Amino acid sequence: QLQLVESGGGLVQPGGSLRLSCAASGFTLDYYAIGWFRRAPGKEREGVSCISNSGVSTSYADSVKGRFTISRDNAKNPVYLQMNNLTAEDTAVYYCAAVKASVYCSNWKYFPFNSWGQGTQVTVSS
């Protein structure tokens, strides 16, 4: 069973940056497409970004496009989510999820992600 661990969350001021990491325990993520999701208090879970197993295909929610960048180096395990110009609306618990598939990130929000991390809290506040 693939176990994912997120890290890199924390408290940051508006306009600041954070880099989240998603790593697998005991596995490499080479064969997995990875999605980042978030859940803010009182809101439904929102898909944030996706990267294909090859890293060639990426996709972003409109709310983060131009501010967030997803990346991976399959020589190293983690998948990263670089978050810049953060606002209070980005405050949420961020989760990474994986599905073992060689797919592009079109319609990625409907991928059958079957491995999820426990989440990392991101708080944007002055």
N, C-alpha and C positions, 0 to 999 in steps of 0.2 A: 504494500500500500504506500503510495507516494505521500509523503508528509511535507507540507510546505511551511516555511517560516518567513514571516515578514519582519522587517526591521527598518529603522530609520525615521520613524515617526517622532513627533514631539511638538513643542510649543514654538511658534514662530510668529513674528509680527507681520501685519499686512505688507505685501510687497516683497516679502522674504522668499526663501527657497528651501526646499528639502529634497533629499534623494532617498526614495524608498528602495529596498532590496527584497527580492523574493528568491529564496534558496530552497533546495530540496535536501532532505536528510537521507543520506544513503543512496541517492540517485543523482544522475545528471539530468538536466532538462532538455537535452538536445532534441528529443523526439516529441516534445510537447509544445503545443501552442499555449500561450499564457495570456490571461486576461487580468486586468486590475478593475476592481469594483470598489464602491464606497457606499456606506450607509450613514447618513446624517441623522441626528436625533429627530424622531417624529416623521421621518421620510422613508420612502421605499429605497431599496438598494438600486444603485445607479451604475451602469457600466461606464468605465472611464477610458480604458484603452486596451488594445490587443496587440500582440506581436506573434507572428507565425513561428513555427519551430525553426525555420531557416533564418528568420530575422528580416527576410525580404519584404514581407507585408506587415504594415502597421495600420492601425485605425484609432481614431479618437472621438470621444463625445464632443459635441459642439461647445459645451461649456468649458472645456479645457484646451481646445485646439489652439495652437500657437503659444501655449504656456507650459504644457506638459510634453515630455519626450520619453517614449518607452524605448529601451534598448536591451540588447543581449550580446554577449560574447560567448559562444558555445564552448570555447576553450575553457571558460570559467563558468561556474554554475549559475551565479545570480542573474536574474532579470531585474533591470532597474527601471524606476519611474522617476525621472527628474521633474520636479515641480517648481516652476518659477512664478513670480508675480502672484503669490498666493493671496487670496481674499478670505474673508470670514465665511463665505459660501463654500469654501473648500474644506471647512471643518467637518470631519467625519472619521469613522473607522474605515481604514483601507484594507482590502483583502486582495490577495492574489489567488488565482485559480488556474488549474491546468487540465488540459485534455490531450491525450496521446493521439496526435493526428498531424498529418502533413497537409495543412490547409492554408488558404489565404484568409485574411481577416474580414472578408465580406460577410455580412450577417453574423458577425462574431458573437453578438449578444445572445444568440440562440444556440451557440455551441453547447454540447453536453459536458460542460466542465464537471469533472467528478472528483477532483481533489482541491481542497480549499485550505488556506491557512487560517490561523486564529485571529488575524487582523492586527493592525497597528494604528494607534490613535494619532491623528493629525489635528492640531488645534491652532487656528489662526486668530490671534487676538493681540490687541495692543495693551 
